[in-house]
Amino acid sequence: MKPKSFNLYCKDIVEIMHEGLFVVAEDGTIQMVNKALEEITGYSRQELMDKPCTILRCDACKLMRQTTSESWCRLFEKKKHMKRKCHIVRKDGSYVTVLKTAVILNDEDGNPLGAVEIMTDISELDILDTKVQQLSRMLDQDTVFHGMVGYSDKMKKVFHLIEKAAQSDFPVFITGESGTGKELVARAIHELGPRREQSYVQVNCAALSESLLESELFGHIKGAFTGAVQHRKGRFEIAHKGDIFLDEIGDLPMPVQVKLLRVLENKTFERVGESRSLSVDVRIITATNKNLPALIDQEKFREDLFYRINVIPVHLPALRERKEDIPHLVDFFIKRLSSGNKGNIKGLSPQAMKVFMDYSWPGNIRELKSALEYSFVVADSELIRPDHLPKNLSDSASAFPASTSQIKPVENDQKNALIEALRQSRGNKSEAARILGINRVTVLNRMRKYGIDLSRDIVF
């Protein structure tokens, strides 16, 4: 095909492109748009033609309106191509993640005539990245009931309730002590529900400050605060049509509680730095190990929000309340650990199993798993003996007997176990968290709760 003939078909080629393409004049007005760009942006061709390209509100664009430069855009000043990931704002206000390539068009004398920009919608890749991150945390968990092991009547009732709750679209509220598996319950509800093919987004409400958490949940626009150099989709926007899991909801700051209540009631929210309301369709799953009614009495949690999230309550029993499941859990974790470690450990000796059955497990399943991981490192025989167990476990066996009449209150168990873990770790809170099978934030919360002072209460 001759070049002149080829030029006749350029317009048709541009129209069938999957990537969005538009041409801007030297003054920044849009002069040409293809069909793909209309689909990506939500604007029609007529709405874009002769409009400034800033209508797309791309957060990567760096405008140059200084008197020292004749160029209004850095692209024209540098006179070279640009390629980067960025966000544009659709007509309906939603963000689209795109890979943008821009290049200057010059005349025969090298003078700029305008620029051509190509945008590839990579929003689906963002969603897949989120799913990969979530699934990577699940890879080391074999499936019994969606990662949960339980043969007791209490757990069978929980599994039945999970199956029922998954089929509804009402908010689910998961309660239970730290380490009981609330994250697995939330994931199971998503996988069993009608939104299973859509996004599943998880947020830890205790992991971020108030300002960062608000941006994490609802997103922000470029320039909303110091450091906001790009538009950002919030977790609610990413979870549209799917499920969002808000873990440790009891740590949600009051101002953010107000915004969450609005999402539950009106299914709308606003990004940080923007007054425009956006609609969202998500099913909300929440979890906490705190006593929310007590927090309501202390005016630290909104009563109206509690009633909105507590539509379908799912309570996970502590491990000490279902000790008949301990042998099954031990077998489950030993099989999994044996497949990933060298050695020939077959199980627990009768004496070690008695320690496991007598212990109160303040850290629940997470602590049990951690204890077995420790034993796999130090054991020198096929059977794990009591001397192969973490010191706090074997020492606590006599302190926390199995008999219900002899068991101390749960809070006293937690305090003593925490003091022992801090003693073993010589005050290292992260190491104490590992010993107990809980996270560092929980260690700090319990230290505050029980008034534990390292310099006063811990003897190394």
C-alpha positions as CSV (number, residue, x, y, z in Angstrom):
1,M,0.0,0.0,0.0
2,K,1.4,3.4,-0.9
3,P,1.8,6.1,1.8
4,K,-0.9,8.3,0.3
5,S,-3.4,5.4,0.2
6,F,-2.4,4.4,3.7
7,N,-3.3,7.9,4.9
8,L,-6.9,7.5,3.6
9,Y,-7.4,4.7,6.1
10,C,-5.8,6.4,9.2
11,K,-9.1,7.6,10.5
12,D,-10.6,4.1,10.3
13,I,-7.6,2.6,12.1
14,V,-7.8,5.2,14.9
15,E,-11.5,4.4,15.4
16,I,-11.0,0.7,15.9
17,M,-8.2,1.1,18.4
18,H,-8.8,-0.3,21.8
19,E,-6.8,2.5,23.4
20,G,-8.2,6.0,23.8
21,L,-6.6,8.6,21.5
22,F,-7.0,12.3,21.3
23,V,-5.1,15.2,19.6
24,V,-4.6,18.6,21.3
25,A,-3.6,21.8,19.6
26,E,-0.7,23.8,20.9
27,D,-3.1,25.8,23.1
28,G,-4.3,22.6,24.8
29,T,-7.8,22.4,23.1
30,I,-8.9,18.9,22.0
31,Q,-9.1,18.6,18.2
32,M,-9.6,14.9,17.6
33,V,-11.1,12.0,19.7
34,N,-11.6,8.4,18.9
35,K,-14.4,6.1,20.0
36,A,-12.3,4.3,22.7
37,L,-11.6,7.6,24.5
38,E,-15.4,8.2,24.7
39,E,-15.8,4.8,26.3
40,I,-13.0,5.4,28.8
41,T,-14.0,8.9,29.8
42,G,-17.8,8.7,29.6
43,Y,-17.7,12.0,27.6
44,S,-19.1,12.1,24.0
45,R,-17.1,13.4,21.1
46,Q,-19.1,16.5,21.0
47,E,-18.5,17.2,24.7
48,L,-14.7,17.0,24.3
49,M,-14.1,18.7,21.0
50,D,-12.6,22.2,21.3
51,K,-12.5,21.8,25.1
52,P,-9.2,22.2,27.1
53,C,-7.6,18.8,27.8
54,T,-7.8,19.7,31.5
55,I,-11.4,18.6,31.4
56,L,-10.0,15.1,32.0
57,R,-8.3,16.2,35.3
58,C,-5.3,14.0,34.8
59,D,-3.2,14.0,38.0
60,A,0.0,13.5,36.0
61,C,-0.3,16.7,34.0
62,K,2.0,19.5,35.1
63,L,0.8,22.8,33.8
64,M,3.2,25.6,33.0
65,R,1.5,29.0,33.2
66,Q,4.6,30.9,34.3
67,T,5.5,34.2,32.5
68,T,9.0,32.9,32.0
69,S,7.8,30.3,29.6
70,E,5.7,30.5,26.5
71,S,4.5,26.9,26.9
72,W,1.4,26.1,29.0
73,C,2.4,22.5,29.4
74,R,5.7,20.9,30.3
75,L,5.3,18.5,27.5
76,F,5.6,21.3,24.9
77,E,8.5,22.8,26.8
78,K,10.6,19.5,26.8
79,K,9.5,18.6,23.3
80,K,9.7,14.9,24.0
81,H,7.4,12.0,24.6
82,M,6.0,11.1,28.1
83,K,4.8,7.8,29.4
84,R,3.4,7.2,32.8
85,K,0.6,5.7,34.9
86,C,-2.0,8.2,36.1
87,H,-5.6,8.8,36.9
88,I,-8.2,10.7,35.0
89,V,-11.7,11.6,36.1
90,R,-14.7,10.3,34.1
91,K,-17.8,12.4,33.4
92,D,-19.6,10.6,36.3
93,G,-16.8,11.6,38.7
94,S,-15.2,8.1,39.1
95,Y,-11.5,7.6,38.7
96,V,-10.0,5.6,35.8
97,T,-6.4,4.3,36.1
98,V,-4.7,4.7,32.7
99,L,-1.3,4.3,31.2
100,K,-0.8,7.5,29.2
101,T,1.7,8.1,26.3
102,A,2.0,11.6,24.9
103,V,4.2,12.9,22.1
104,I,4.6,16.3,20.4
105,L,3.6,16.6,16.7
106,N,6.0,18.9,14.8
107,D,5.8,20.5,11.4
108,E,8.5,20.2,8.7
109,D,10.6,22.9,10.4
110,G,10.4,21.3,13.8
111,N,7.8,23.7,15.3
112,P,5.2,22.1,17.5
113,L,1.7,21.8,16.0
114,G,0.1,20.0,18.9
115,A,0.3,16.7,20.7
116,V,-1.2,13.2,20.4
117,E,-2.0,11.3,23.6
118,I,-2.9,7.6,23.9
119,M,-4.6,6.2,27.1
120,T,-4.8,2.6,28.0
121,D,-7.4,1.7,30.6
122,I,-5.6,-0.4,33.3
123,S,-8.3,-0.3,36.0
124,E,-8.8,-4.0,35.8
125,L,-5.1,-4.5,36.5
126,D,-5.5,-2.4,39.7
127,I,-8.4,-4.7,40.8
128,L,-6.3,-7.8,40.0
129,D,-3.4,-6.4,41.9
130,T,-5.6,-6.1,44.9
131,K,-6.9,-9.6,44.6
132,V,-3.4,-11.0,44.2
133,Q,-2.3,-9.2,47.4
134,Q,-5.3,-10.6,49.3
135,L,-5.0,-14.2,47.9
136,S,-1.2,-14.3,48.6
137,R,-2.1,-14.0,52.3
138,M,-4.4,-17.0,51.9
139,L,-2.1,-19.4,50.0
140,D,-0.7,-20.9,53.2
141,Q,-4.1,-21.8,54.5
142,D,-5.5,-25.2,53.3
143,T,-9.3,-25.4,53.0
144,V,-11.4,-27.2,55.5
145,F,-14.3,-24.8,55.6
146,H,-12.8,-21.9,53.7
147,G,-9.6,-22.1,55.7
148,M,-11.3,-22.8,59.1
149,V,-11.0,-26.0,61.1
150,G,-13.8,-26.9,63.4
151,Y,-15.7,-30.1,64.3
152,S,-17.3,-28.9,67.5
153,D,-21.1,-28.1,67.6
154,K,-20.3,-24.4,68.2
155,M,-18.2,-24.2,65.0
156,K,-20.7,-26.2,63.0
157,K,-23.3,-23.6,63.9
158,V,-20.9,-20.8,62.9
159,F,-20.3,-22.4,59.5
160,H,-24.1,-22.8,59.0
161,L,-24.6,-19.1,59.8
162,I,-21.8,-18.0,57.5
163,E,-23.5,-19.9,54.6
164,K,-26.8,-18.2,55.4
165,A,-25.3,-14.7,55.8
166,A,-23.4,-15.0,52.6
167,Q,-26.6,-15.2,50.5
168,S,-28.0,-11.9,51.9
169,D,-26.9,-8.4,51.0
170,F,-27.2,-7.1,54.6
171,P,-24.2,-5.9,56.6
172,V,-22.4,-8.7,58.6
173,F,-20.8,-8.0,62.0
174,I,-18.1,-10.5,63.1
175,T,-17.1,-10.6,66.8
176,G,-14.5,-12.7,68.7
177,E,-11.2,-12.4,70.5
178,S,-8.0,-11.7,68.6
179,G,-6.8,-14.8,66.8
180,T,-10.1,-16.6,66.4
181,G,-10.2,-16.2,62.6
182,K,-12.5,-13.2,61.9
183,E,-10.6,-12.5,58.6
184,L,-11.3,-16.0,57.4
185,V,-15.0,-15.6,58.1
186,A,-15.2,-12.4,56.1
187,R,-13.4,-14.0,53.2
188,A,-15.8,-17.0,53.3
189,I,-18.8,-14.8,53.3
190,H,-17.5,-13.1,50.1
191,E,-16.6,-16.4,48.4
192,L,-20.0,-18.0,49.2
193,G,-22.0,-14.9,48.2
194,P,-23.5,-13.6,45.0
195,R,-20.7,-10.9,44.7
196,R,-17.9,-13.5,44.6
197,E,-16.9,-12.6,41.1
198,Q,-16.5,-8.9,42.1
199,S,-13.9,-7.2,44.2
200,Y,-13.2,-8.1,47.8
201,V,-11.4,-5.3,49.7
202,Q,-10.0,-5.5,53.2
203,V,-9.1,-2.5,55.4
204,N,-7.6,-2.6,58.9
205,C,-9.1,0.4,60.7
206,A,-6.5,0.3,63.5
207,A,-3.5,0.5,61.2
208,L,-3.8,4.1,60.0
209,S,-4.2,7.5,61.5
210,E,-7.5,9.3,61.1
211,S,-6.5,11.4,58.1
212,L,-4.9,8.6,56.3
213,L,-7.7,6.2,57.0
214,E,-10.3,8.6,55.6
215,S,-8.2,8.9,52.4
216,E,-7.8,5.1,52.3
217,L,-11.5,4.5,52.5
218,F,-12.9,7.3,50.4
219,G,-10.0,8.3,48.2
220,H,-8.8,11.9,47.5
221,I,-8.1,14.3,44.7
222,K,-4.8,15.7,43.8
223,G,-3.8,18.5,46.2
224,A,-6.3,17.6,48.9
225,F,-3.5,17.6,51.5
226,T,0.2,17.8,51.7
227,G,1.7,14.8,49.8
228,A,-1.5,14.2,47.7
229,V,0.4,14.4,44.4
230,Q,-2.1,12.2,42.5
231,H,-5.7,11.3,42.5
232,R,-6.4,8.2,44.5
233,K,-9.3,5.7,44.4
234,G,-10.6,4.9,47.9
235,R,-11.3,1.3,49.0
236,F,-15.0,1.8,48.7
237,E,-14.7,2.9,45.1
238,I,-12.5,-0.1,44.4
239,A,-15.0,-2.4,46.1
240,H,-17.9,-1.2,43.9
241,K,-20.3,-4.1,43.2
242,G,-18.3,-6.3,45.6
243,D,-17.7,-6.7,49.3
244,I,-15.6,-4.5,51.7
245,F,-14.3,-5.9,55.0
246,L,-13.5,-3.3,57.7
247,D,-11.5,-5.1,60.3
248,E,-11.1,-3.7,63.9
249,I,-14.1,-1.4,63.3
250,G,-13.9,-0.5,67.0
251,D,-10.8,1.6,66.3
252,L,-12.6,3.7,63.7
253,P,-12.3,7.5,64.6
254,M,-15.5,9.3,65.3
255,P,-15.4,11.6,62.2
256,V,-14.9,8.6,59.9
257,Q,-17.7,6.8,61.7
258,V,-20.0,9.6,60.5
259,K,-18.9,9.2,56.9
260,L,-19.3,5.4,57.1
261,L,-22.8,5.8,58.5
262,R,-23.7,7.9,55.4
263,V,-22.4,5.1,53.1
264,L,-24.6,2.6,54.9
265,E,-27.7,4.8,54.8
266,N,-27.4,6.5,51.4
267,K,-24.7,4.5,49.6
268,T,-22.9,7.7,48.8
269,F,-19.5,9.3,49.9
270,E,-17.2,12.1,49.0
271,R,-13.5,12.0,48.3
272,V,-11.2,14.0,50.6
273,G,-10.8,17.5,49.1
274,E,-13.9,17.1,46.9
275,S,-17.6,18.1,47.6
276,R,-19.1,16.0,44.8
277,S,-21.0,12.9,46.1
278,L,-20.4,9.5,44.4
279,S,-22.7,6.5,44.6
280,V,-21.3,3.1,45.5
281,D,-22.8,-0.4,45.7
282,V,-21.0,-2.5,48.3
283,R,-21.9,-5.0,51.0
284,I,-20.1,-4.1,54.2
285,I,-18.6,-6.7,56.5
286,T,-17.1,-5.5,59.8
287,A,-15.3,-7.2,62.7
288,T,-13.9,-6.3,66.1
289,N,-12.5,-7.9,69.2
290,K,-13.8,-5.0,71.3
291,N,-17.0,-4.5,73.3
292,L,-18.8,-2.0,71.1
293,P,-21.8,-1.4,73.6
294,A,-19.2,-0.5,76.2
295,L,-17.5,1.9,73.8
296,I,-21.0,3.4,73.1
297,D,-21.4,4.1,76.8
298,Q,-18.0,5.8,76.8
299,E,-19.1,7.8,73.7
300,K,-16.3,6.4,71.7
301,F,-18.6,4.6,69.2
302,R,-21.8,5.8,67.6
303,E,-24.9,3.9,68.7
304,D,-26.7,4.5,65.3
305,L,-23.6,3.1,63.4
306,F,-23.6,0.0,65.7
307,Y,-27.2,-0.8,64.8
308,R,-26.5,-0.3,61.1
309,I,-23.5,-2.7,61.1
310,N,-25.0,-5.2,63.5
311,V,-27.6,-6.6,61.2
312,I,-26.3,-10.2,60.9
313,P,-24.0,-10.9,63.9
314,V,-21.5,-13.8,63.7
315,H,-19.7,-14.6,66.9
316,L,-16.6,-16.7,66.9
317,P,-16.0,-18.7,70.1
318,A,-12.6,-18.5,71.8
319,L,-10.5,-21.7,71.5
320,R,-10.8,-22.4,75.2
321,E,-14.6,-22.7,74.6
322,R,-14.2,-25.4,72.0
323,K,-11.3,-27.5,73.2
324,E,-12.5,-30.6,71.4
325,D,-11.2,-28.9,68.2
326,I,-7.6,-28.6,69.5
327,P,-6.5,-32.1,68.4
328,H,-7.9,-31.4,64.9
329,L,-6.2,-28.0,64.7
330,V,-2.9,-29.6,65.8
331,D,-3.2,-32.3,63.2
332,F,-4.1,-29.7,60.5
333,F,-1.1,-27.4,61.3
334,I,1.4,-30.2,61.7
335,K,0.5,-31.7,58.3
336,R,0.9,-28.3,56.8
337,L,4.2,-27.5,58.6
338,S,5.6,-31.0,57.7
339,S,5.0,-30.3,54.0
340,G,7.1,-27.1,54.1
341,N,9.9,-28.1,56.5
342,K,12.6,-30.7,56.6
343,G,12.3,-33.2,59.3
344,N,10.1,-36.1,60.3
345,I,7.8,-34.7,63.0
346,K,4.7,-36.8,63.3
347,G,2.7,-35.1,66.0
348,L,2.5,-34.3,69.7
349,S,3.4,-36.7,72.6
350,P,0.6,-37.4,75.0
351,Q,2.2,-35.1,77.6
352,A,2.5,-32.3,75.1
353,M,-1.1,-32.8,74.0
354,K,-2.2,-32.5,77.6
355,V,-0.4,-29.2,77.9
356,F,-2.3,-28.0,74.8
357,M,-5.6,-29.2,76.2
358,D,-4.9,-27.6,79.6
359,Y,-3.8,-24.3,78.3
360,S,-6.3,-21.4,78.1
361,W,-5.0,-20.1,74.7
362,P,-5.5,-16.3,75.2
363,G,-4.1,-15.8,71.7
364,N,-6.5,-18.5,70.3
365,I,-5.8,-20.2,67.0
366,R,-3.1,-17.8,66.1
367,E,-1.2,-18.6,69.3
368,L,-1.6,-22.3,68.7
369,K,-0.2,-22.1,65.3
370,S,2.8,-20.0,66.5
371,A,3.5,-22.5,69.3
372,L,3.7,-25.3,66.8
373,E,5.9,-23.3,64.5
374,Y,8.3,-22.8,67.4
375,S,8.2,-26.5,68.3
376,F,9.1,-27.5,64.7
377,V,12.3,-25.4,65.1
378,V,13.5,-26.9,68.4
379,A,12.1,-30.4,68.3
380,D,14.7,-33.2,67.9
381,S,12.4,-36.2,67.7
382,E,9.3,-37.4,65.8
383,L,7.0,-36.4,68.6
384,I,6.9,-32.9,70.1
385,R,7.5,-33.1,73.9
386,P,6.6,-30.5,76.5
387,D,10.2,-29.3,76.6
388,H,9.9,-28.4,72.9
389,L,7.0,-26.0,73.6
390,P,7.3,-22.2,74.1
391,K,8.2,-21.5,77.7
392,N,5.1,-19.4,78.4
393,L,2.9,-22.3,77.2
394,S,4.5,-25.0,79.4
395,D,4.8,-22.6,82.4
396,S,1.2,-21.6,82.1
397,A,-0.2,-25.1,81.9
398,S,-0.3,-25.4,85.7
399,A,-1.4,-21.8,86.1
400,F,-4.4,-22.1,83.9
401,P,-5.8,-25.6,84.5
402,A,-8.4,-27.1,82.2
403,S,-11.2,-27.4,84.8
404,T,-13.8,-24.7,84.3
405,S,-14.1,-24.1,88.0
406,Q,-10.4,-23.4,88.2
407,I,-9.9,-21.2,85.1
408,K,-9.2,-17.6,86.0
409,P,-11.1,-14.8,84.3
410,V,-10.2,-14.2,80.6
411,E,-8.7,-10.8,81.2
412,N,-6.4,-12.2,84.0
413,D,-5.2,-14.9,81.6
414,Q,-4.4,-12.3,79.0
415,K,-2.6,-10.1,81.4
416,N,-0.4,-12.9,82.8
417,A,0.3,-14.3,79.4
418,L,1.3,-10.9,78.1
419,I,3.6,-10.2,81.0
420,E,5.3,-13.6,80.5
421,A,5.7,-12.9,76.7
422,L,7.2,-9.5,77.4
423,R,9.6,-11.1,79.9
424,Q,10.7,-13.7,77.4
425,S,11.2,-11.1,74.7
426,R,13.0,-8.7,77.1
427,G,10.5,-6.0,76.4
428,N,10.4,-6.4,72.6
429,K,6.7,-5.8,71.8
430,S,6.9,-7.3,68.2
431,E,8.6,-10.5,69.6
432,A,6.0,-10.7,72.4
433,A,3.3,-10.4,69.7
434,R,4.9,-13.3,67.8
435,I,5.0,-15.5,71.0
436,L,1.3,-14.9,71.7
437,G,0.2,-15.2,68.1
438,I,-1.3,-11.7,68.0
439,N,-0.3,-8.4,66.3
440,R,1.8,-5.7,67.8
441,V,-1.1,-3.3,67.9
442,T,-3.0,-5.7,70.2
443,V,0.0,-6.0,72.5
444,L,0.1,-2.2,72.9
445,N,-3.7,-2.1,73.4
446,R,-3.5,-4.8,76.1
447,M,-0.5,-3.0,77.8
448,R,-2.6,0.1,78.1
449,K,-5.7,-1.8,79.1
450,Y,-4.0,-3.6,82.0
451,G,-1.6,-0.8,82.9
452,I,1.5,-2.8,82.3
453,D,4.7,-0.8,82.7
454,L,7.9,-2.5,81.3
455,S,10.2,-0.8,83.9
456,R,7.9,-1.7,86.8
457,D,6.1,-5.0,86.0
458,I,8.6,-6.9,83.9
459,V,11.6,-8.6,85.5
460,F,14.1,-9.7,82.9
